[in-house]
Amino acid sequence: MIINRQEDVTMAVLEVMERTTDPRLREIMVSLVTHLHAFVRDVRLTEAEFRAATEVLNDIGALKTDSHNEMVLMAGSLGVSSLVCLLNNGDGGTTETSQSLLGPFWRMHAPRVENGGSIVRSETPGPAMFVDFKVVDRNGDPVSGADIDIWHSSPVGLYENQDDEQAEMNLRGKFTTGADGRIWFRSVKPAGYPIPTNGVVGQLLDAQQRHPYRPAHIHALAFKDGFKTLISQIYADDDPRLESDVQFGVTSALIGNFQRHDEARPNDPDAGAPWYTLDYTLTMEPGDATLPRPPIK
């Protein structure tokens, strides 16, 4: 098609997109082009702005390393990750869900830990935390034999892959639910933390005068055949930034009761005081058991 006016560009591109043989890819590409071209017209994107935008995308890709994923950070900072999650879970976004964001720090092959064990592998000063998760299906029945990956930041807000002072796989572990659907373990209470701001996402936050902090949370990934892989984050109810999460990930269903105890823990003098407990129920939905691609190695 010979282009005679700016409207012809969209028509020509859509005509090509319509030839896509895969139905789902065709649907996505037609919609993408329609909305993308409408966006360019809506903001009357200048040539200089277009060149700057392509540089931004190049910079996002160039910033990916074995321990950092700038694209995942950007998707979260724009609310896209949270929106996709909520649209695809909880009966199509109509009910509460335990599903949440994967985040940029999940690693495969976390060490196996028996129920009741600790995931603290190096000296990690902070309040002791005792976690009890129960995994159930939609009917509330316990899900036994599910593999549960756990990972979280330290009390200074760093994951082990970000912190040379932490041992390999510190504050990470893989558990298996028993007949009652439970796992339980010891750790230390995580802290909220700033996402990396030395890249494109940091520039965006600075331009919008937004803080870079995520509220404190614990990650859980539950895997079992016959169920959709559950990816969840359980947020500390005492964190002051629950309502301003930079990644828009906090929902009412994901706020856990991190109960503080100021007295000595019975039969456990090493726990010190204060110490915390967290009891939380994760709900798995029917579906395909597939693992996501790890954002980092």
C-alpha positions in Angstrom: 0.0 0.0 0.0 1.4 3.4 -1.0 1.1 5.9 1.9 -0.5 9.2 0.9 -1.5 10.5 4.4 -0.8 9.7 8.0 -4.0 7.7 8.4 -2.9 5.3 5.7 0.0 4.1 7.9 -2.3 2.5 10.4 -4.4 0.9 7.7 -1.4 -0.5 6.0 0.1 -2.0 9.2 -3.2 -3.4 10.3 -3.6 -5.1 6.9 -0.3 -6.9 7.4 -1.2 -7.8 11.1 -4.4 -9.4 9.9 -2.4 -11.9 7.9 -0.9 -13.4 11.1 -1.9 -17.1 11.1 -1.9 -17.7 14.8 -5.3 -16.4 16.0 -4.1 -15.2 19.4 -1.0 -13.5 18.1 -3.2 -11.9 15.4 -5.6 -10.6 18.1 -2.8 -9.2 20.1 -0.9 -7.5 17.3 -4.0 -5.9 15.8 -4.9 -4.5 19.1 -1.4 -3.4 19.9 -1.0 -1.5 16.6 -4.5 0.1 17.0 -3.8 1.4 20.5 -0.1 2.3 19.8 -0.9 4.3 16.8 -3.8 6.0 18.6 -1.4 6.8 21.5 1.1 8.5 19.1 -1.7 10.6 17.7 -3.2 11.4 21.1 0.0 12.8 22.5 1.2 14.1 19.1 4.6 12.4 19.7 7.4 14.5 18.3 10.4 13.0 16.4 12.7 13.9 19.3 10.4 12.2 21.8 10.3 9.1 19.6 14.1 8.9 19.4 14.3 9.4 23.2 11.7 6.6 23.7 13.7 4.1 21.6 16.8 5.0 23.6 14.9 4.3 26.8 13.8 0.8 25.5 17.4 0.1 24.5 18.7 1.1 27.9 16.1 -1.1 29.7 17.4 -4.1 27.7 21.1 -3.2 28.3 20.6 -3.1 32.0 19.6 -6.8 32.4 22.1 -8.9 34.2 22.2 -12.2 36.0 21.1 -10.4 39.2 18.9 -7.6 37.8 15.9 -7.3 35.5 15.0 -3.7 34.6 12.1 -4.7 32.4 10.4 -6.5 35.3 10.9 -3.4 37.5 9.5 -1.1 34.8 6.4 -3.3 34.3 5.7 -3.3 38.0 6.3 0.5 38.3 3.7 1.1 35.6 1.2 -1.2 37.3 1.2 -3.6 34.3 2.4 -6.6 36.3 -0.3 -6.2 38.9 -3.0 -5.7 36.3 -2.1 -8.8 34.3 -2.0 -10.8 37.6 -5.5 -9.7 38.7 -7.0 -10.1 35.3 -5.9 -13.7 35.1 -6.8 -14.9 38.6 -9.7 -14.8 41.0 -12.3 -15.8 38.5 -11.1 -13.2 35.9 -10.5 -10.5 38.4 -13.9 -10.7 40.1 -12.9 -12.3 43.4 -9.9 -12.1 45.8 -6.8 -14.1 44.9 -3.6 -15.3 46.6 -1.8 -14.7 43.3 0.6 -11.8 43.1 3.8 -10.6 41.4 6.8 -12.9 40.8 9.2 -10.0 41.2 12.7 -9.8 40.0 14.5 -11.9 42.7 13.2 -15.5 42.4 15.9 -18.1 41.9 15.4 -21.7 41.0 16.9 -24.6 43.0 16.5 -23.2 46.5 17.8 -25.8 49.1 15.3 -28.3 50.5 14.2 -27.6 54.1 12.2 -29.8 56.4 9.1 -28.4 58.0 10.1 -26.6 61.2 13.6 -25.8 59.9 15.3 -22.5 59.4 16.1 -20.7 56.1 18.7 -18.5 57.8 22.1 -19.6 56.5 24.4 -16.9 57.6 24.4 -14.4 60.5 21.4 -12.2 59.8 20.6 -9.8 62.7 16.9 -9.1 63.1 13.8 -10.2 64.9 13.1 -13.9 64.7 10.0 -14.8 62.7 8.0 -18.1 62.8 5.9 -18.7 59.7 3.0 -21.1 59.3 1.5 -21.3 55.8 -1.5 -23.5 54.9 -2.2 -24.3 51.2 -5.8 -25.1 50.2 -7.8 -25.5 47.1 -10.9 -23.5 46.1 -13.0 -25.6 48.4 -10.8 -25.0 51.4 -9.4 -28.5 51.4 -5.7 -28.9 52.2 -3.3 -29.4 49.2 -0.7 -32.0 50.2 2.5 -32.7 48.3 2.9 -29.2 46.9 6.4 -27.8 46.6 6.6 -24.3 48.1 9.5 -22.0 47.3 10.0 -19.3 49.9 12.3 -16.2 49.6 12.4 -12.8 51.1 14.7 -9.8 51.9 16.8 -9.4 55.0 16.0 -7.1 57.9 18.1 -4.5 56.1 16.1 -4.8 52.9 18.5 -6.8 50.7 18.1 -10.2 49.0 21.1 -12.5 49.3 22.0 -12.0 45.6 22.4 -8.3 46.3 24.4 -8.6 49.5 27.9 -10.0 49.7 27.6 -10.4 53.5 24.8 -13.0 53.1 25.5 -16.7 52.4 24.4 -18.2 49.1 20.7 -18.9 49.2 20.2 -17.2 52.6 16.5 -16.6 53.4 15.5 -19.0 50.6 14.1 -22.5 50.9 11.9 -25.2 49.3 9.3 -27.0 51.4 6.7 -29.7 50.8 3.2 -29.5 52.3 2.0 -32.3 54.5 -1.4 -34.0 54.6 -2.7 -30.9 56.3 -1.5 -28.6 53.6 0.9 -26.9 55.9 4.5 -25.8 55.9 6.2 -24.0 58.8 9.7 -22.6 59.2 11.9 -20.1 61.1 13.4 -17.0 59.6 14.0 -13.3 60.4 11.4 -10.5 59.8 12.0 -8.9 56.4 12.2 -5.2 55.9 10.8 -3.1 53.1 13.3 -1.9 50.6 13.9 0.5 47.7 13.9 -1.0 44.2 17.1 -0.3 42.2 17.0 3.3 41.0 20.2 3.5 39.1 18.5 2.9 35.7 15.5 3.9 33.7 13.0 3.1 36.4 14.8 5.4 38.8 14.7 8.2 36.2 10.9 7.7 35.9 10.4 7.7 39.7 12.5 10.9 40.0 10.5 12.6 37.3 7.2 11.7 39.0 8.5 12.5 42.6 7.7 8.9 43.7 9.5 7.1 46.4 11.1 3.8 45.3 10.0 1.6 48.3 8.3 -1.7 48.5 6.6 -2.7 51.8 8.0 -5.7 53.6 6.8 -9.0 52.3 7.5 -12.8 52.0 7.4 -14.5 48.6 5.8 -17.9 48.1 5.6 -20.0 45.0 3.5 -23.2 45.2 3.8 -25.9 42.6 1.8 -29.1 42.2 0.4 -31.0 39.2 -3.3 -30.2 38.6 -3.0 -26.7 40.0 -2.0 -23.4 38.4 1.3 -22.5 39.8 0.7 -20.0 42.7 3.0 -17.0 43.0 2.3 -14.9 46.0 3.6 -12.1 48.2 2.4 -11.7 51.8 2.8 -8.2 53.1 3.5 -7.1 56.6 0.5 -5.3 58.1 2.8 -2.9 60.1 4.6 -1.5 57.1 3.9 2.2 56.6 4.1 2.0 52.8 1.3 -0.5 52.2 -0.7 2.2 50.4 2.1 3.5 48.3 3.9 0.4 47.0 6.1 1.5 44.1 5.1 -1.7 42.3 1.3 -1.5 43.0 1.3 -5.1 44.3 -0.5 -4.8 47.6 -4.1 -6.1 47.7 -6.3 -6.5 50.8 -6.1 -10.3 50.4 -2.3 -10.3 50.6 -1.9 -8.4 53.9 -0.7 -10.8 56.6 -0.9 -10.4 60.3 2.8 -10.2 61.4 2.0 -10.6 65.1 4.6 -9.1 67.5 5.5 -10.9 70.7 7.5 -8.9 73.3 7.8 -11.7 75.9 10.4 -14.5 75.7 9.4 -17.4 73.4 8.5 -20.5 75.4 11.2 -23.1 75.3 13.2 -21.0 72.8 15.5 -18.5 74.6 17.5 -18.0 71.4 14.6 -16.3 69.7 15.1 -13.2 71.8 12.5 -10.4 71.9 10.6 -9.1 70.1 9.8 -12.0 67.8 7.0 -12.4 65.3 4.6 -15.0 64.0 2.8 -15.2 60.7 -0.1 -17.5 59.9 -1.5 -17.3 56.4 -3.6 -19.4 54.0 -2.7 -19.6 50.3 -5.4 -20.7 47.9 -4.4 -22.6 44.7 -6.7 -22.6 41.6 -7.1 -25.5 39.1 -4.8 -25.2 36.1 -1.5 -26.0 34.5 1.5 -26.6 36.7 4.2 -24.6 34.9 7.1 -22.8 36.4 7.9 -19.2 35.2 11.3 -18.4 33.8 13.5 -17.1 36.6 14.2 -13.4 36.2 17.7 -13.9 37.6 20.2 -16.8 37.7 
